[in-house]
Amino acid sequence: MHLAIVTAPALLGRGAQFAVLAWLALLVTPADYGRFASLQVLVLGVASITASTMGASANASTARAVRNGVESFPVLVLMLLRARRRALLGNLLVSAVAVPVGARLVVGNQDGALPVLVLTGVMSAALPLGEMVVAVLAGSGRYRTASWVDAGRAVAGATLALLLGTTAGPWWAVVGLLAVDAVVAVLLLGLAASRSWTAGVELQEDVSGSIAAREGLAAGLTANLLGQAANWSVLWAIGILGGPVGLGVYGVALRFASVVTLAPQYFGKTVIGQLAAPDPGRNHWTPRSFVGMLAVLSVVGSGAAAVVLVTAFPGLVARYDGLWGTLAVVLTAASLRAVLIGLGQVCVARRLWRTWVVADGVSFVVTVVGVLLVVVGTAGDTGTAGVVAVVLVTVVANLAGITARLVGVVRRLQAPEPVA
């Protein structure tokens, strides 16, 4: 019950974001929504390689730092910012190049779009900083504040995306999504430049610069790179087989499937600190209860997504041909993905770096091989039938990743504690 209460604002905020972006799908053409959705997947994918890694590891590192007596929010943020500055700079440089190149490969050449695509790539580098702020708040026990901050980011970003998407075009809608995190990044840079916090950061820098923190960051970057590379291969294949309209149908299905992955994203931010530094005197979540809860919620979320489509957005079914079949397969893949994410958060909390990476590696190999087989075995633009075939590959890949991650987690949990 406590978990539901503290995460309620963030979940409601993401629910509002979902509704606004689903409304956008009704206001633009399927092809334009396909361009928006594909760019969003590319941008969030590139950014999440660093963002999800830093969010999860920052949450766990903050929880341990607080247990060691470090409680100041500015000091905690700057400790992590300093430890991760090279990764953040690398993310900025990669994003500025990868986003326009990825858009060109998936959607094709778009006249006059290069400047806004580069701008979008640069702005996406701010997303890891927004995630880090939320993770530090949650990891330090400020759960409600973290939840409200997350809700504000979601609602403000979606509102700007709707305004820009309907007035300036699909590319600018993604700029709107990233605008709030760009403001957060500027504020953090100002905080980092303030001399008033320098002494505190120097005193505590050894906590964030530990070997475990560096190992976690390296493992997370590798695992998330593999995961996003798999997503990009899927997007590439759908662009070939379904064209912009197929990307639009896939984008709408992904929008509704995002309901399923809300649970691991937001409950994980609260629970991962408990899994990393459990308090014997309190009733904290265990790896088994946490992952089991996510499995149940993924099934409930899938049903809720279908109900919302029928009751709140029936116009989308008529507007996007083949949406129901695509949605059914995407929801199955998303439900499995939710469990895979939850197991990954257990790996982060328990520092099972090898298991974290190997599972994403297995999923990546299955995805790429399967996608290539579908593309090679299919001639020309197949519409939504090709989209469904590609997404079915991700179902198999997620099952493979879950199996690999379960084996590693269970082995560690069942291993006897070393004798001092």
C-alpha positions in Angstrom: 0.0 0.0 0.0 2.8 2.4 0.9 4.5 1.7 -2.5 1.2 2.5 -4.3 0.7 5.8 -2.4 4.2 7.2 -2.9 4.3 6.3 -6.6 0.7 7.5 -7.4 1.7 11.0 -8.5 4.3 9.6 -11.0 1.9 7.0 -12.3 -0.9 9.6 -12.7 1.6 11.9 -14.5 2.6 9.1 -16.9 -1.1 8.3 -17.4 -1.7 11.9 -18.4 1.3 11.8 -20.7 -0.1 8.6 -22.3 -3.5 10.3 -22.9 -2.0 13.4 -24.4 0.3 11.5 -26.8 -2.6 9.2 -27.8 -4.7 12.2 -28.5 -1.8 13.4 -30.7 -2.2 10.3 -32.8 -5.8 11.4 -33.6 -4.7 14.9 -34.7 -2.0 14.0 -37.1 -1.8 11.6 -40.1 -0.6 7.9 -39.4 2.5 8.6 -41.4 3.4 11.7 -39.3 2.7 9.8 -36.1 5.0 7.1 -37.4 7.7 9.7 -37.9 7.1 11.1 -34.4 7.0 7.6 -32.8 10.1 6.4 -34.6 12.1 9.5 -33.6 10.9 9.2 -30.0 12.0 5.6 -29.8 15.4 6.5 -31.3 15.9 9.5 -29.0 14.7 7.8 -25.8 16.7 4.7 -26.8 20.0 6.6 -27.2 19.4 8.6 -24.0 18.3 5.6 -22.0 21.6 3.8 -22.6 22.9 6.3 -20.1 19.7 7.3 -18.3 18.5 3.9 -17.2 22.0 2.9 -16.1 22.5 6.1 -14.1 19.0 6.1 -12.7 19.2 2.5 -11.4 22.8 2.7 -10.1 22.3 6.3 -8.7 19.3 5.0 -6.7 21.3 2.1 -5.2 24.4 4.2 -4.7 22.4 7.0 -3.0 20.7 4.5 -0.7 24.1 3.2 0.4 25.5 6.7 0.8 22.6 7.7 3.0 23.2 4.7 5.2 26.8 5.9 5.5 25.6 9.3 6.7 25.5 11.5 3.6 22.1 13.2 3.5 22.4 16.5 1.7 20.6 16.4 -1.7 22.9 18.8 -3.5 26.0 16.9 -2.3 24.5 13.5 -3.3 23.6 14.9 -6.8 27.1 16.4 -7.3 28.9 13.3 -6.1 27.1 11.3 -8.8 27.4 14.0 -11.4 31.2 14.2 -10.9 31.6 10.4 -11.0 29.6 10.2 -14.2 30.8 13.3 -16.0 32.7 11.5 -18.7 29.8 9.2 -19.5 27.5 12.2 -19.7 29.8 14.0 -22.1 30.1 10.9 -24.2 26.4 10.6 -24.3 26.1 14.2 -25.5 28.5 13.6 -28.4 27.0 10.3 -29.4 23.4 11.5 -29.3 24.1 14.5 -31.5 25.3 12.1 -34.2 23.2 8.9 -33.6 19.8 10.5 -33.6 19.9 12.1 -37.1 21.7 9.1 -38.5 19.1 6.7 -37.0 16.2 8.8 -38.3 17.7 8.7 -41.7 18.0 4.9 -41.7 14.5 4.3 -40.3 12.4 7.0 -41.8 14.4 8.0 -44.9 15.7 11.3 -46.0 13.5 14.2 -44.8 14.2 17.6 -46.5 15.1 20.4 -44.0 14.9 18.1 -40.9 18.6 17.8 -40.2 18.9 20.9 -37.9 16.0 19.9 -35.7 17.2 16.3 -35.6 20.6 17.4 -34.4 18.9 19.7 -31.8 16.8 16.8 -30.6 19.9 14.6 -30.2 21.7 17.3 -28.2 18.6 17.8 -26.0 18.2 14.1 -25.4 21.5 14.1 -23.6 19.7 16.0 -20.7 17.4 13.0 -20.1 20.0 11.1 -17.9 20.3 14.1 -15.7 16.5 14.3 -15.1 16.5 10.6 -14.3 19.4 11.0 -12.0 17.7 13.7 -10.0 14.6 11.5 -9.5 16.8 8.5 -8.6 18.7 10.5 -5.9 15.4 11.7 -4.4 14.1 8.2 -4.3 17.3 6.6 -3.2 17.6 9.1 -0.3 14.1 8.2 0.9 12.3 11.3 -0.5 9.8 9.0 -2.3 6.9 11.4 -2.6 9.1 14.3 -3.8 10.6 12.0 -6.5 7.2 10.9 -7.6 5.9 14.5 -7.9 9.0 15.6 -9.8 8.6 12.7 -12.2 4.9 13.6 -12.7 5.8 17.1 -13.5 8.4 16.1 -16.1 5.8 13.8 -17.8 2.9 16.2 -17.9 4.9 19.2 -19.0 6.8 17.3 -21.7 3.6 15.8 -23.1 1.9 19.2 -23.2 4.7 20.8 -25.1 4.9 17.8 -27.5 1.2 18.2 -28.3 1.5 21.9 -28.9 4.7 21.6 -31.1 3.5 18.4 -32.8 0.3 20.0 -34.1 1.8 23.3 -35.0 5.4 22.6 -36.2 5.4 19.0 -37.2 6.3 15.5 -35.8 10.0 16.2 -35.2 9.3 19.2 -33.0 6.9 17.1 -30.9 10.0 15.2 -29.6 11.7 18.4 -28.8 8.8 19.3 -26.6 9.1 16.0 -24.8 12.7 16.7 -23.9 12.4 20.4 -23.0 11.8 19.9 -19.3 14.9 17.8 -18.9 16.9 20.3 -20.8 15.9 22.9 -18.2 16.9 20.5 -15.4 20.3 20.0 -17.1 20.9 23.8 -17.2 20.0 24.1 -13.5 22.4 21.2 -12.6 25.2 22.9 -14.5 24.6 26.0 -12.5 24.7 24.0 -9.3 27.9 22.3 -10.3 29.5 25.7 -11.0 28.6 27.0 -7.5 31.6 27.1 -5.3 29.4 26.8 -2.2 29.1 23.0 -2.6 32.7 22.2 -3.6 33.9 21.3 -0.1 31.1 18.8 0.6 31.6 17.1 -2.7 35.3 16.7 -2.2 34.8 15.1 1.2 32.3 12.5 -0.1 33.7 11.8 -3.6 35.2 8.5 -2.5 31.7 7.1 -2.1 30.6 7.8 -5.7 34.0 6.9 -7.1 34.1 3.4 -5.7 35.1 0.4 -7.8 31.5 -0.9 -7.4 30.1 2.3 -8.8 32.4 2.2 -11.8 31.7 -1.5 -12.4 27.9 -0.9 -12.2 28.1 2.0 -14.7 30.2 0.0 -17.2 27.8 -3.0 -16.9 24.8 -0.8 -17.2 26.0 1.0 -20.3 26.8 -2.4 -21.9 23.5 -3.9 -21.0 21.4 -0.9 -22.1 23.4 -0.5 -25.3 22.6 -4.1 -26.2 18.9 -3.6 -25.3 18.6 -0.4 -27.4 20.5 -1.9 -30.3 17.8 -4.7 -30.3 15.1 -2.1 -30.3 16.7 -0.2 -33.2 16.9 -3.3 -35.3 13.2 -3.9 -34.7 12.4 -0.3 -35.7 14.6 -0.6 -38.8 12.8 -3.8 -39.9 9.3 -2.3 -39.3 10.3 0.7 -41.4 11.3 -1.6 -44.2 8.3 -3.8 -44.1 5.6 -1.4 -43.0 6.8 2.0 -44.1 5.8 5.3 -42.3 2.3 4.0 -41.9 3.4 0.7 -40.4 5.7 2.7 -38.0 2.6 4.7 -37.1 0.6 1.6 -36.2 3.5 0.3 -34.2 3.9 3.6 -32.5 0.3 3.7 -31.4 0.5 0.1 -30.1 3.7 1.0 -28.2 1.9 4.0 -26.7 -0.8 1.7 -25.2 1.8 -0.9 -24.2 3.7 1.7 -22.2 1.0 1.2 -19.6 2.5 -2.2 -18.9 6.0 -1.0 -18.4 5.0 1.8 -16.0 5.2 -0.6 -13.0 8.9 -1.6 -13.3 9.9 1.9 -14.2 8.3 3.6 -11.2 8.0 1.0 -8.5 11.6 0.0 -9.3 12.8 3.6 -8.5 11.3 3.2 -5.0 12.1 -0.5 -4.4 15.7 -0.8 -5.7 17.1 1.1 -2.7 15.4 -1.4 -0.4 16.8 -4.3 -2.4 20.3 -2.8 -2.4 20.4 -1.9 1.4 17.6 -3.7 3.2 16.8 -2.7 6.7 16.2 -5.8 8.9 13.9 -3.9 11.1 11.4 -3.0 8.3 9.2 -5.0 6.0 11.0 -4.5 2.8 10.4 -6.0 -0.7 12.4 -9.1 -1.6 13.5 -10.0 -5.2 10.9 -12.7 -5.4 8.0 -10.6 -4.2 9.0 -7.6 -6.4 9.3 -9.5 -9.6 6.1 -11.5 -8.9 4.3 -8.3 -8.3 5.5 -6.9 -11.7 4.4 -10.1 -13.5 0.9 -9.7 -12.1 0.7 -6.0 -12.9 1.9 -6.6 -16.4 -1.1 -8.8 -17.1 -3.5 -6.4 -15.4 -1.9 -3.5 -17.4 -2.4 -5.3 -20.7 -6.1 -5.7 -20.0 -6.3 -2.1 -19.0 -4.6 -0.9 -22.2 -7.1 -2.8 -24.3 -10.1 -1.4 -22.3 -8.7 2.2 -22.6 -8.3 1.8 -26.4 -11.9 0.6 -26.8 -13.5 3.1 -24.4 -11.4 6.3 -24.7 -9.8 6.1 -28.2 -12.1 4.1 -30.5 -11.2 6.4 -33.4 -7.7 5.0 -33.4 -8.9 1.6 -34.4 -10.5 2.9 -37.6 -7.7 5.3 -38.3 -4.8 2.8 -38.0 -5.4 -0.4 -40.0 -4.3 -3.6 -38.2 -4.0 -1.9 -34.8 -5.7 -4.7 -32.8 -3.4 -7.5 -34.1 -0.3 -5.4 -33.6 -1.4 -4.3 -30.1 -2.0 -7.9 -29.0 1.6 -8.9 -29.9 3.1 -5.7 -28.6 1.3 -6.1 -25.2 2.7 -9.7 -24.9 6.2 -8.5 -25.6 5.8 -5.5 -23.2 4.5 -7.8 -20.4 7.6 -10.0 -20.8 9.8 -6.9 -21.0 8.3 -5.7 -17.7 9.5 -8.9 -16.0 12.9 -8.6 -17.7 13.3 -5.0 -16.4 12.4 -6.1 -12.9 15.0 -8.8 -12.9 17.5 -6.3 -14.2 16.7 -4.0 -11.2 17.4 -6.9 -8.9 20.7 -7.4 -10.7 21.6 -3.8 -10.1 20.6 -3.8 -6.5 22.6 -7.0 -5.8 25.5 -6.0 -8.1 25.0 -9.0 -10.4 26.7 -7.2 -13.2 27.5 -10.3 -15.3 24.0 -11.6 -15.2 22.7 -8.2 -16.1 24.8 -8.0 -19.2 24.6 -11.6 -20.4 20.8 -11.6 -20.4 20.6 -8.5 -22.5 23.3 -10.0 -24.8 21.2 -13.2 -25.3 18.1 -11.1 -26.0 20.0 -9.0 -28.5 21.3 -11.9 -30.5 17.9 -13.5 -30.7 16.3 -10.3 -31.8 18.8 -9.4 -34.5 18.9 -13.0 -36.0 15.1 -13.2 -35.9 14.6 -9.8 -37.4 17.0 -10.5 -40.3 15.3 -13.8 -41.0 11.9 -12.0 -41.2 13.2 -9.2 -43.5 15.1 -11.6 -45.8 12.1 -14.0 -45.9 9.6 -11.3 -46.7 9.5 -9.5 -50.1 8.6 -5.8 -50.2 6.2 -3.7 -48.1 3.9 -6.2 -46.2 2.1 -3.6 -44.1 1.0 -4.6 -40.6 1.6 -8.3 -41.2 5.3 -7.6 -41.4 5.1 -5.5 -38.3 3.4 -8.3 -36.3 6.1 -10.8 -37.5 8.9 -8.5 -36.3 7.3 -8.0 -32.9 6.8 -11.7 -32.5 10.6 -11.9 -32.6 10.8 -9.6 -29.6 8.5 -11.9 -27.7 10.9 -14.8 -28.2 13.9 -12.6 -27.4 12.4 -11.3 -24.1 11.7 -14.9 -23.0 15.3 -15.8 -23.7 16.5 -12.8 -21.7 14.2 -13.6 -18.8 15.5 -17.2 -18.7 19.1 -16.1 -18.7 18.5 -13.5 -16.0 16.5 -15.8 -13.8 19.3 -18.4 -13.9 21.9 -15.9 -12.7 19.7 -14.3 -10.0 18.5 -17.7 -8.6 22.1 -19.0 -8.5 23.3 -15.9 -6.5 20.3 -15.9 -4.1 20.8 -19.6 -3.4 24.6 -19.4 -3.0 25.8 -19.6 0.7 27.2 -16.5 2.2 31.0 -16.5 2.4 32.5 -17.3 5.8 34.5 -14.3 7.2 
